[in-house]
Amino acid sequence: MSQRRRRSLALLTSGVLALPLLTGCGAGDDEGGQAAAGQDIATTTRDKVADGGVLRWAVDSLPDTLNTFQADADATTNRIAGAVLPHLFVLDAKGRPVANPDYLEKAEVIEREPKQVVQYKLNQKAVWSDGREIGAADFVAQWRALNGKDSAYWTARNAGYDRIEKIEKGKTDLEVRVTFNKPYADWRSLFTPLYPKQVTGTPDAFNEGARGALKVTAGPFALGAIDKKTGTAALTRNARWWGRQAKLDSLVLTAVPRAERPAALAAGKLDLAEIDRAGADRIALARRDAAAKKGPGAGGAPAHGPGAALTPAQATLSWATAFGADEEKAAAETESREKHLASVKRYAEEQAALKAFTVRKSLEPAYTQLAMNGASGPLADERVRRAVARALDRQALAEVVLKPLGLPAKPVGSHLALAGQRAYADNSDALGGQDTQAAQALFADAGWRKGGKITEPVGAKAGPESEQQDDSKTPSGPGTGNDGLYIVGQDDGANGEPRPATAARPEAAAPAAQDEPSPVLAPAPFGAEQRASLLAQAARVARAARAEATDDGKGALARDEADPAKASPAPAPAKQPVRTSGNMLAKDGKALSLRFVLPAGPGSESLRTVGERIAGMLRTVGVNTETIKVADDSFFKDHIASGQYDLALYSWPATAYPATDARPIFAKPEPAADGSLLVEQNYTRVGTDHIDQLFDQAVGELDEEQSRELMRKADARIWAAAGSIPLFQRPELVAVKPGLANAGAFGLGAPRYQDIGWKKAPTAKDKKK
């Protein structure tokens, strides 16, 4: 497996699809402009934060490894490393790398010719937890482990380390000189985190020794016990820490699935947790009810939650069944009622506790994109991809997700950076904005036209129509018999003309409801309408046959009867009417239909809502979409990575080092020996030699402004190729217990772990103020 492929796997397994953030246009601190949303962490000066205390912080899972350079490292691995290991450069609130004074006095390029030389001057107080000074030996061991020359090291990435020629001690023990055999613009990305030589010095120590324990650390916290039974990893204050002491006594990372976090917060098991929209809504409702002093509703239940939708008729029927003559049904109904009452009571108790929490909000260092698979099918034509992109109203899509949360709703203008980073520039003009006429012209240029003749069998792409399917209750994916398919754009009337809205389509009658998150997408309504369309077509065929048979009235029929010799031995077959695509696009006898793959999990409601909106936008320009919902665990493995999709929505994290980290995402796929394509992380399969060349030039350009300009040119080319269309930054919603300072929605920045803590109780003097 190649080093770049290992790097791709590491990013895939780290939570959201991974990228770090970039730098942009202009000069100085104004490059990239302001971040789209600032941090929301209740910033508090250290003198107002109490010493001591414990913070229970939710994570998705305990890490399989504590080595961030291994393929199975995840977000929890990185969080632990951020608190216990040296990070020479950290990201500020705008996602820009800055030197960390706890470890560095200075780091700079001191020579460019004949070779690049970077000199690090270390903080003279910086020591490992065993008392040894952090020094050149640690740099050398990490370089040798990660440069890719020794295959005994199981590394996920070697970018940058493979360009180093040698590392040596400087004039003093505090100086480390790194000489490169090739110029490397992203040198700041190296040695962060920095592991002690005890971890990186041998393959055994690197591969196995740091998976479950870190015996030597050098951060404001040290690693305590990792308890698989309780799902916790404890970080304790480092007594040898030379910087400002951590305010907390301990930080306990607690594994809790996101769907269970509201209940865990209410039960007092968590103090800080990233939550989804549903969790944020629960807290908002709890605070609203408390502020309005409404208290519980009838029967002690809130006016929302379990049972809120129960109608009086349903309640009456339940009571009648529970106390009816049929003892078996009565027993089952009584048990169901008891469970229901228990869930209502539990929900009310949780809401009473959740009212004490607040939700801190920002935008994650990640963006959601529409990916178009350019490997085959209609989207292999760049004109079709560009036409699809020009049909999208990206502003409307950003608003449907971010506006209800009170977050800035502005489309992302770059594949390689986010607003605030120096590399950020809005290069979307290289493709163009929403323009229906331009989209239609591009489709026409590619040969796709409305009203085209259709020769493929009627209903060839229709799915099962006999019964409803619910992917949330049945397995999905290949071999399960449930691919979660429904078709947008095939609920047409005659010859593809749009069918008038009816009561069967409530969303058409009440467009305002679209502002709310959509329910799980169901195939049944579209299947039913397609069946009606097919029946209508059959009726038209029958009418045409009758009209042909009586073309000349009774006289023609009488002549046939009077002269049997001239009569046909059998009736002529009915003339089939020519089918056209109507308002939908067609080419070579086939309608334009794209497979739109979306995750079906409970945390993906917003993606499905955006998917619905995109499908509607495409339908207005004549594009059918077949939306396929798949299980979350198979979404990437079985569909995106394998190329089994036409359209898909997923997110990439941003990076401060795009020339290095973004290249695998946009690299031109290369043919493998077995005939397959090596796509690295470029799941759209769209790339060009020119884009690759711009990345290669940027990563070797030591003039930082020129390197960023090369990245902007590459981004413009990526826009023009229209393989992926950035839509919006992902929302970051974090539930926080009252009184927690310097933590919450960190946005583009990195946590400063030693400053996190609980606010001091206000003094009498403070209260007077």
Disulfide bonds with the S-S distance in Angstrom:
none
